Amino acid sequence: MFNSTENYIASDDLRLAVNAAIALEKPLLIKGEPGTGKTQLAEELAKSLNCQLIQWHIKSTTKAQQGLYEYDAVSRLRDSQLGDARVNDIGNYIVKGKLWHAFEADQRPILLIDEIDKADIEFPNDLLQELDKMEFFVYETQQVVKAKQRPIIIITSNNEKELPDAFLRRCFFHYIKFPSKTEMEQIIEVHHPNVKQDLLKQTLEVFFELRELKGITKKPSTSELIDWLKLLIADDVSQEVLLDKDSDIIPLFGALLKNEQDVSLLEKLAFMSRRNR
């Protein structure tokens, strides 16, 4: 059974989702805002269960076949021209993918398919049979690779694009809601256990006000709050600085805001505030 760890605070709903997916032997599809701990969930689950974590980080150019295996024909051709005896065994040029490694693991591993929505729309469908049957065929060597045991599969998505219905039906789904102030305090306690409570309270107020700011294009995430608080502590920024109404702008805001539109918005609001004093 999965519970919160020393480094990861999991809500009751998330714990139930993880344990349900494991019991049903279905991939757990995790969605949520960037920075809400989707990838870290797989890392902490592996530590909690004391098992291997196999990470497959998806890019826009990633193909499903790469998760199974790739045939390195170029290397085989080069070795053939050089008279290398290795060319007689085509298996020498089969490069195992992340699914292959997960299938052949002696102990039940955790397979993380991270940010699946970055890939082409057909990517999830191309994995349906392999994830269902837990096996695939290697045409070059005429062998069937079967999983020794079904891995625990965690799939994350930032909701950049919709996933196919056929793929969704095969997953157990959970959406990580953005933490409340109380939950955020617990998360920060893990990362900054000695933070002054007055500074923590004011930091959270500024952070959540910024997230609710009308017109902001990228709301700051949990990980960005943790980084910001780390800088405030390192620079010994006091609560009074955050409360200072005469201050033009939030101190060290570069840890929270990640594009010029949001910075311009904050500067504009600060300018209007000064004019209205």
Residue frames relative to the residue before (quaternion, step in Angstrom):
aa qw qx qy qz dx dy dz
M 1.0000 0.0000 0.0000 0.0000 0.00 0.00 0.00
F 0.3202 -0.7589 0.5402 0.1721 3.56 -0.94 0.94
N 0.0010 0.7676 -0.6408 0.0152 3.54 -1.06 0.88
S 0.6948 -0.4070 0.3483 0.4798 3.54 -1.30 -0.05
T 0.2588 -0.7531 0.5852 0.1528 3.55 -1.21 0.59
E 0.7273 -0.4039 0.3074 0.4620 3.56 -1.29 -0.04
N 0.7802 0.3391 -0.1580 0.5014 3.58 1.07 -0.75
Y 0.7738 0.2907 -0.1484 0.5428 3.60 1.22 -0.07
I 0.1903 -0.7721 0.6005 0.0839 3.55 -0.78 1.11
A 0.0851 -0.8043 0.5881 0.0049 3.58 -0.53 1.22
S 0.4451 -0.6767 0.5180 0.2750 3.56 -0.96 0.89
D 0.6672 -0.4879 0.3694 0.4248 3.58 -1.27 0.30
D 0.6531 0.5263 -0.3125 0.4459 3.58 0.96 -0.89
L 0.6628 0.5005 -0.3072 0.4647 3.58 0.98 -0.83
R 0.6351 0.5229 -0.3330 0.4607 3.59 0.95 -0.80
L 0.6480 0.5152 -0.3118 0.4662 3.57 0.98 -0.85
A 0.6516 0.5255 -0.3117 0.4496 3.58 0.97 -0.89
V 0.6556 0.5116 -0.3124 0.4591 3.59 0.90 -0.91
N 0.7102 0.4605 -0.2664 0.4610 3.56 0.80 -0.99
A 0.6205 0.5332 -0.3397 0.4640 3.60 1.12 -0.65
A 0.6550 0.5115 -0.3138 0.4591 3.59 0.95 -0.89
I 0.6426 0.5141 -0.3212 0.4686 3.59 1.02 -0.79
A 0.6670 0.5057 -0.2986 0.4586 3.57 0.96 -0.90
L 0.7141 0.4390 -0.2444 0.4874 3.59 0.99 -0.83
E 0.3027 -0.7659 0.4977 0.2722 3.58 1.30 -0.36
K 0.4605 0.6333 -0.4725 0.4045 3.53 0.92 1.04
P 0.5674 -0.5630 0.4535 0.3942 3.59 -1.16 0.48
L 0.3036 -0.7268 0.5864 0.1892 3.56 -1.07 0.78
L 0.1657 -0.7835 0.5956 0.0620 3.55 -0.59 1.21
I 0.0874 -0.8092 0.5809 -0.0075 3.55 -0.56 1.24
K 0.0329 -0.7767 0.6290 0.0026 3.54 -0.83 1.05
G 0.2797 0.7442 -0.5771 0.1869 3.54 -1.26 0.41
E 0.6824 -0.4679 0.3553 0.4349 3.53 -1.28 0.24
P 0.5755 -0.5446 0.4569 0.4042 3.60 -1.16 0.46
G 0.7912 0.3240 -0.2358 0.4620 3.55 -1.03 0.80
T 0.5672 0.6092 -0.3888 0.3949 3.61 1.23 0.18
G 0.6477 -0.5915 0.3051 0.3708 3.59 1.21 0.37
K 0.2912 0.7823 -0.5098 0.2080 3.60 1.14 0.51
T 0.6918 0.4556 -0.2740 0.4886 3.57 0.86 -0.96
Q 0.6468 0.5308 -0.3204 0.4441 3.57 0.96 -0.85
L 0.5447 0.6156 -0.3984 0.4070 3.59 1.13 -0.55
A 0.6752 0.4858 -0.2954 0.4699 3.58 0.87 -0.95
E 0.6457 0.5268 -0.3204 0.4503 3.57 0.98 -0.83
E 0.7068 0.4498 -0.2680 0.4757 3.58 0.90 -0.91
L 0.5980 0.5512 -0.3593 0.4576 3.58 1.12 -0.62
A 0.6402 0.5236 -0.3212 0.4614 3.58 1.00 -0.82
K 0.6531 0.4945 -0.3118 0.4814 3.58 0.99 -0.83
S 0.6543 0.5356 -0.3110 0.4341 3.58 0.96 -0.91
L 0.7529 0.3642 -0.1916 0.5136 3.58 0.98 -0.88
N 0.3537 -0.7645 0.4683 0.2668 3.57 1.36 -0.05
C 0.5175 0.6149 -0.4337 0.4075 3.55 0.80 1.03
Q 0.6546 -0.5351 0.3760 0.3792 3.56 -1.31 0.34
L 0.2100 -0.7461 0.6189 0.1272 3.55 -1.10 0.78
I 0.0985 -0.7726 0.6268 0.0241 3.56 -0.75 1.13
Q 0.1299 -0.8366 0.5318 0.0206 3.58 -0.46 1.23
W 0.0620 -0.7685 0.6368 0.0071 3.53 -0.88 1.05
H 0.1194 -0.8126 0.5697 0.0288 3.56 -0.19 1.30
I 0.2849 -0.8058 0.5055 0.1185 3.55 -0.54 1.24
K 0.1287 -0.7632 0.6299 0.0647 3.54 -1.11 0.85
S 0.6952 -0.4705 0.3311 0.4310 3.57 -1.27 0.17
T 0.7176 0.4368 -0.2440 0.4844 3.59 1.17 -0.57
T 0.4701 0.7004 -0.4354 0.3144 3.61 1.25 -0.09
K 0.1743 -0.7645 0.6149 0.0842 3.56 -1.03 0.88
A 0.6168 -0.5777 0.3904 0.3653 3.56 -1.13 0.70
Q 0.6035 0.5904 -0.3507 0.4052 3.58 1.03 -0.80
Q 0.6136 0.5707 -0.3481 0.4202 3.58 1.09 -0.69
G 0.6270 0.5365 -0.3355 0.4544 3.57 1.16 -0.49
L 0.6558 0.4708 -0.3010 0.5076 3.57 1.24 -0.46
Y 0.6821 -0.3820 0.2975 0.5480 3.56 0.55 -1.19
E 0.1974 -0.7387 0.6233 0.1641 3.53 -1.37 0.18
Y 0.3152 -0.7300 0.5788 0.1812 3.54 -1.11 0.77
D 0.2508 -0.7924 0.5449 0.1104 3.56 -0.59 1.20
A 0.1072 -0.8403 0.5308 0.0273 3.57 0.30 1.30
V 0.6064 0.5748 -0.3570 0.4178 3.58 1.08 -0.68
S 0.6710 0.4860 -0.3007 0.4724 3.59 0.93 -0.88
R 0.6403 0.5242 -0.3340 0.4513 3.56 1.02 -0.74
L 0.6385 0.5197 -0.3201 0.4688 3.58 1.02 -0.81
R 0.6535 0.5126 -0.3130 0.4606 3.58 0.92 -0.88
D 0.6758 0.4864 -0.2978 0.4670 3.59 0.92 -0.91
S 0.6076 0.5532 -0.3459 0.4529 3.56 1.12 -0.68
Q 0.6637 0.5043 -0.2937 0.4679 3.57 0.98 -0.85
L 0.6992 0.4493 -0.2542 0.4946 3.56 1.19 -0.63
G 0.4840 -0.6944 0.4134 0.3357 3.58 1.30 -0.06
D 0.3207 0.7602 -0.5029 0.2576 3.58 1.19 0.52
A 0.4690 -0.7047 0.4646 0.2599 3.59 -0.86 0.99
R 0.5159 0.6623 -0.4126 0.3535 3.59 1.21 -0.36
V 0.5765 0.6239 -0.3785 0.3677 3.60 1.11 -0.55
N 0.5839 0.6032 -0.3725 0.3954 3.60 1.19 -0.39
D 0.7249 0.3109 -0.2132 0.5766 3.58 1.24 -0.33
I 0.3215 -0.7853 0.4985 0.1774 3.57 -0.28 1.26
G 0.5489 0.6355 -0.3856 0.3823 3.55 1.21 -0.46
N 0.5699 0.6009 -0.3748 0.4166 3.58 1.21 -0.43
Y 0.7382 0.3949 -0.2058 0.5067 3.59 1.23 -0.41
I 0.5007 0.5995 -0.4433 0.4398 3.54 1.25 0.48
V 0.1601 -0.7896 0.5894 0.0593 3.57 -0.63 1.16
K 0.3590 -0.7659 0.4965 0.1950 3.58 -0.51 1.19
G 0.3260 -0.7405 0.5603 0.1771 3.54 -1.09 0.85
K 0.7456 -0.4187 0.2805 0.4360 3.54 -1.34 0.04
L 0.6443 0.5119 -0.3360 0.4582 3.62 0.98 -0.74
W 0.6193 0.5410 -0.3389 0.4571 3.57 1.01 -0.79
H 0.6595 0.4988 -0.3066 0.4715 3.58 0.90 -0.90
A 0.6589 0.5013 -0.3116 0.4664 3.59 0.99 -0.80
F 0.6642 0.5230 -0.3028 0.4400 3.58 0.99 -0.83
E 0.7544 0.3986 -0.2203 0.4727 3.58 0.98 -0.77
A 0.4164 0.7141 -0.4708 0.3082 3.61 1.25 0.07
D 0.4722 -0.6903 0.4750 0.2737 3.58 -0.94 0.90
Q 0.7430 0.2695 -0.1656 0.5899 3.56 1.10 -0.75
R 0.5935 -0.5921 0.4013 0.3690 3.60 -1.00 0.80
P 0.1673 -0.8170 0.5461 0.0793 3.60 -0.51 1.15
I 0.3925 -0.6309 0.5867 0.3221 3.51 -1.40 -0.09
L 0.1554 -0.7752 0.6087 0.0664 3.54 -0.83 1.06
L 0.1398 -0.7860 0.6003 0.0484 3.57 -0.67 1.16
I 0.0869 -0.7446 0.6610 0.0345 3.55 -0.78 1.12
D 0.1104 -0.8775 0.4667 0.0005 3.52 0.10 1.38
E 0.8526 0.0167 -0.0718 0.5174 3.56 -0.89 1.10
I 0.0113 0.8524 -0.5199 0.0554 3.54 0.79 1.11
D 0.6313 0.5668 -0.3317 0.4125 3.59 1.13 -0.58
K 0.5288 0.6174 -0.4222 0.4011 3.61 1.24 -0.03
A 0.6566 0.5427 -0.3082 0.4236 3.57 1.13 -0.66
D 0.7147 -0.4105 0.3504 0.4449 3.53 -1.38 0.03
I 0.6398 -0.5692 0.3660 0.3644 3.59 -1.12 0.68
E 0.6773 0.4910 -0.2952 0.4615 3.60 1.12 -0.58
F 0.4439 0.7271 -0.4396 0.2848 3.59 1.22 -0.28
P 0.6916 0.4656 -0.3179 0.4515 3.67 0.71 -0.91
N 0.6559 0.5179 -0.3183 0.4474 3.61 0.94 -0.84
D 0.6420 0.5439 -0.3227 0.4335 3.58 1.08 -0.70
L 0.6934 0.4493 -0.2712 0.4937 3.58 1.26 -0.24
L 0.4025 0.7644 -0.4504 0.2256 3.60 1.26 -0.19
Q 0.7095 0.4689 -0.2791 0.4459 3.58 0.69 -1.04
E 0.6643 0.5115 -0.3090 0.4491 3.58 0.92 -0.88
L 0.6876 0.4657 -0.2849 0.4787 3.59 0.98 -0.81
D 0.6366 0.5206 -0.3234 0.4681 3.59 1.15 -0.56
K 0.8015 0.3290 -0.1418 0.4787 3.53 0.64 -1.18
M 0.2912 -0.7801 0.4985 0.2412 3.56 1.26 -0.36
E 0.6829 0.3810 -0.3182 0.5360 3.55 0.96 0.96
F 0.0086 -0.7772 0.6280 0.0384 3.54 -1.30 0.32
F 0.4364 -0.7046 0.5131 0.2231 3.53 -1.29 0.51
V 0.2415 -0.7483 0.6035 0.1325 3.58 -0.97 0.92
Y 0.3310 -0.7996 0.4687 0.1772 3.57 -0.20 1.29
E 0.6578 0.5472 -0.3199 0.4069 3.57 0.94 -0.86
T 0.7842 0.2796 -0.1475 0.5339 3.59 1.03 -0.75
Q 0.3747 -0.7592 0.4571 0.2727 3.58 1.35 -0.03
Q 0.5084 0.6282 -0.4399 0.3916 3.57 0.96 0.85
V 0.3312 -0.7063 0.5896 0.2091 3.54 -1.26 0.55
V 0.1916 -0.7700 0.6010 0.0964 3.58 -0.79 1.05
K 0.0444 -0.8070 0.5884 -0.0253 3.56 -0.56 1.22
A 0.5110 -0.6432 0.4738 0.3172 3.55 -1.07 0.73
K 0.4588 -0.6675 0.5126 0.2851 3.57 -0.96 0.88
Q 0.7422 -0.1124 0.0502 0.6588 3.54 1.22 -0.66
R 0.5870 -0.6017 0.4061 0.3584 3.56 -1.12 0.64
P 0.3489 -0.7412 0.5274 0.2252 3.62 -0.64 1.03
I 0.4728 -0.5966 0.5511 0.3419 3.53 -1.31 0.35
I 0.1307 -0.8315 0.5393 0.0255 3.56 -0.51 1.20
I 0.0813 -0.7661 0.6373 0.0162 3.57 -0.82 1.09
I 0.0566 -0.7907 0.6095 -0.0063 3.58 -0.75 1.09
T 0.1266 -0.8087 0.5708 0.0650 3.58 -0.74 1.00
S 0.0408 -0.7804 0.6240 0.0055 3.54 -1.23 0.61
N 0.3012 -0.7426 0.5725 0.1735 3.55 -1.09 0.80
N 0.5097 -0.6862 0.3919 0.3401 3.57 1.30 0.32
E 0.2953 0.7712 -0.5175 0.2241 3.59 1.09 0.62
K 0.7866 -0.0115 -0.0202 0.6170 3.57 1.20 -0.48
E 0.5857 -0.5876 0.4307 0.3552 3.55 -1.23 0.51
L 0.3302 -0.7308 0.5642 0.1965 3.56 -1.11 0.72
P 0.6042 -0.5987 0.3775 0.3661 3.63 -1.04 0.70
D 0.5955 -0.6007 0.4078 0.3440 3.57 -1.09 0.78
A 0.6411 0.5411 -0.3297 0.4331 3.57 0.95 -0.86
F 0.6537 0.4943 -0.3037 0.4859 3.55 1.09 -0.70
L 0.6521 0.5329 -0.3123 0.4396 3.58 0.94 -0.91
R 0.6275 0.5579 -0.3402 0.4233 3.60 1.02 -0.76
R 0.7023 0.4721 -0.2649 0.4623 3.58 1.11 -0.58
C 0.6726 0.4884 -0.2853 0.4772 3.58 1.29 -0.05
F 0.3405 -0.6365 0.6288 0.2890 3.50 -1.37 0.27
F 0.2307 -0.8317 0.4994 0.0748 3.56 -0.58 1.18
H 0.0840 0.7674 -0.6351 0.0262 3.53 -1.18 0.69
Y 0.2066 -0.7544 0.6129 0.1122 3.55 -1.02 0.90
I 0.3064 -0.7478 0.5614 0.1779 3.57 -0.73 1.07
K 0.2846 -0.7617 0.5601 0.1583 3.55 -0.50 1.19
F 0.5523 -0.5960 0.4478 0.3732 3.54 -1.12 0.59
P 0.5403 -0.6662 0.4011 0.3215 3.61 -0.83 0.95
S 0.4560 -0.6347 0.5500 0.2945 3.53 -1.22 0.63
K 0.7015 -0.4414 0.3216 0.4579 3.59 -1.24 0.10
T 0.6486 0.5194 -0.3184 0.4563 3.58 0.98 -0.84
E 0.6705 0.4803 -0.2936 0.4832 3.58 0.93 -0.89
M 0.6362 0.5313 -0.3312 0.4508 3.57 1.04 -0.74
E 0.6018 0.5516 -0.3507 0.4589 3.57 1.07 -0.68
Q 0.6547 0.5067 -0.3092 0.4680 3.58 1.01 -0.83
I 0.6413 0.5200 -0.3193 0.4652 3.58 1.02 -0.81
I 0.6709 0.4924 -0.2972 0.4681 3.57 0.92 -0.91
E 0.5904 0.5805 -0.3623 0.4281 3.58 1.07 -0.68
V 0.6249 0.5378 -0.3295 0.4601 3.57 1.12 -0.69
H 0.7642 0.3896 -0.1915 0.4771 3.58 0.91 -0.97
H 0.7969 0.1200 -0.0416 0.5906 3.59 1.06 -0.75
P 0.0697 -0.8668 0.4921 0.0393 3.59 0.53 1.16
N 0.7406 0.4166 -0.2288 0.4750 3.61 1.12 -0.52
V 0.3523 0.7477 -0.5007 0.2572 3.60 1.19 0.30
K 0.5112 -0.6361 0.4824 0.3183 3.56 -1.06 0.79
Q 0.5230 -0.6870 0.4118 0.2914 3.55 -0.83 1.03
D 0.6257 0.5302 -0.3518 0.4512 3.62 1.02 -0.69
L 0.6532 0.4973 -0.3071 0.4813 3.57 0.99 -0.85
L 0.6357 0.5340 -0.3234 0.4540 3.59 0.98 -0.84
K 0.6619 0.5175 -0.3076 0.4467 3.58 0.88 -0.94
Q 0.7059 0.4538 -0.2723 0.4707 3.57 0.85 -0.95
T 0.6053 0.5574 -0.3468 0.4502 3.56 1.09 -0.73
L 0.6697 0.4955 -0.2992 0.4653 3.57 0.90 -0.91
E 0.6319 0.5312 -0.3409 0.4498 3.60 0.99 -0.76
V 0.6628 0.4906 -0.3012 0.4788 3.58 0.92 -0.91
F 0.6545 0.5370 -0.3072 0.4347 3.58 0.93 -0.94
F 0.7231 0.4296 -0.2592 0.4747 3.60 0.78 -0.97
E 0.5891 0.5418 -0.3669 0.4742 3.60 1.13 -0.52
L 0.6499 0.5160 -0.3058 0.4668 3.56 1.02 -0.83
R 0.6448 0.5201 -0.3210 0.4590 3.60 1.00 -0.77
E 0.7185 0.4315 -0.2429 0.4884 3.59 1.11 -0.68
L 0.4137 0.7323 -0.4560 0.2909 3.56 1.30 -0.03
K 0.4214 -0.7178 0.4980 0.2432 3.57 -0.74 1.06
G 0.7857 0.3098 -0.2475 0.4749 3.54 -0.85 1.02
I 0.5141 0.6374 -0.4349 0.3746 3.59 1.20 -0.16
T 0.3568 -0.7796 0.4823 0.1798 3.59 -0.81 0.99
K 0.7883 0.1104 -0.0733 0.6008 3.60 1.10 -0.64
K 0.2888 -0.7747 0.5414 0.1531 3.53 -0.35 1.25
P 0.4954 -0.6509 0.4754 0.3238 3.61 -0.93 0.80
S 0.3520 -0.7638 0.5160 0.1623 3.55 -1.03 0.86
T 0.7296 -0.4059 0.3190 0.4485 3.53 -1.36 0.02
S 0.6755 0.4979 -0.3058 0.4498 3.58 0.84 -0.95
E 0.6506 0.5091 -0.3166 0.4662 3.59 1.06 -0.70
L 0.6044 0.5345 -0.3504 0.4756 3.59 1.11 -0.65
I 0.6485 0.5181 -0.3169 0.4590 3.59 0.93 -0.89
D 0.6549 0.4988 -0.3094 0.4760 3.59 0.99 -0.83
W 0.6471 0.5291 -0.3161 0.4486 3.57 0.95 -0.90
L 0.6718 0.4965 -0.2951 0.4638 3.55 0.90 -0.95
K 0.6049 0.5532 -0.3475 0.4553 3.57 1.08 -0.71
L 0.6676 0.4885 -0.2960 0.4777 3.58 0.99 -0.84
L 0.6330 0.5317 -0.3317 0.4545 3.59 0.99 -0.82
I 0.6608 0.4923 -0.3009 0.4800 3.56 1.01 -0.84
A 0.6685 0.5118 -0.3016 0.4475 3.59 0.91 -0.93
D 0.7298 0.3957 -0.2256 0.5098 3.59 1.04 -0.81
D 0.3727 -0.7578 0.4554 0.2818 3.56 1.38 0.04
V 0.1795 0.7814 -0.5647 0.1957 3.56 0.90 1.00
S 0.3242 -0.7812 0.5061 0.1689 3.56 -0.68 1.04
Q 0.6620 -0.4879 0.3917 0.4126 3.51 -1.33 0.29
E 0.6207 0.5745 -0.3475 0.4049 3.58 1.04 -0.77
V 0.6137 0.5482 -0.3500 0.4476 3.60 1.08 -0.69
L 0.6776 0.4798 -0.2934 0.4739 3.57 0.97 -0.83
L 0.6912 0.4701 -0.2709 0.4775 3.56 1.12 -0.65
D 0.5100 0.6917 -0.3979 0.3211 3.57 1.25 -0.42
K 0.2809 -0.7928 0.5226 0.1396 3.57 -0.38 1.22
D 0.6370 0.5247 -0.3339 0.4554 3.60 1.23 -0.36
S 0.5046 0.6489 -0.4247 0.3793 3.57 1.28 -0.16
D 0.5068 -0.6862 0.4368 0.2855 3.56 -0.93 0.93
I 0.8238 -0.0276 0.0964 0.5580 3.56 0.90 -0.85
I 0.6547 -0.5100 0.3819 0.4068 3.58 -1.27 0.36
P 0.4553 -0.6923 0.4756 0.2954 3.63 -0.81 0.89
L 0.8565 0.0800 -0.0886 0.5022 3.55 -1.10 0.85
F 0.1740 0.8443 -0.4913 0.1243 3.57 1.11 0.73
G 0.5218 0.6629 -0.4061 0.3512 3.61 1.22 -0.34
A 0.5963 0.5510 -0.3658 0.4549 3.59 1.23 -0.32
L 0.7254 0.4352 -0.2251 0.4834 3.58 1.20 -0.53
L 0.7729 0.3109 -0.1555 0.5308 3.57 0.90 -0.93
K 0.1676 -0.8473 0.5035 0.0224 3.54 -0.76 1.09
N 0.7661 0.2432 -0.2263 0.5502 3.61 1.14 0.33
E 0.6542 -0.5767 0.3429 0.3492 3.53 -1.22 0.61
Q 0.5889 0.5813 -0.3778 0.4154 3.61 1.13 -0.57
D 0.6926 0.4678 -0.2802 0.4722 3.57 0.93 -0.88
V 0.6120 0.5291 -0.3459 0.4752 3.58 1.10 -0.68
S 0.6524 0.5128 -0.3094 0.4645 3.58 0.96 -0.88
L 0.6282 0.5336 -0.3283 0.4613 3.56 1.03 -0.81
L 0.6741 0.4935 -0.3003 0.4603 3.58 0.88 -0.92
E 0.6547 0.5070 -0.3088 0.4679 3.59 1.00 -0.83
K 0.6346 0.5296 -0.3235 0.4606 3.58 1.05 -0.77
L 0.6629 0.4988 -0.3010 0.4703 3.57 0.96 -0.88
A 0.6335 0.5233 -0.3261 0.4674 3.58 1.06 -0.76
F 0.6451 0.5182 -0.3126 0.4664 3.59 1.03 -0.84
M 0.6615 0.4958 -0.3056 0.4724 3.59 0.94 -0.87
S 0.6306 0.5368 -0.3343 0.4498 3.56 1.05 -0.74
R 0.6472 0.5092 -0.3210 0.4678 3.60 1.00 -0.79
R 0.6567 0.5225 -0.3120 0.4454 3.60 0.97 -0.80
N 0.7152 0.4593 -0.2503 0.4636 3.56 1.09 -0.71
R 0.4695 0.6771 -0.4535 0.3397 3.60 1.23 0.05
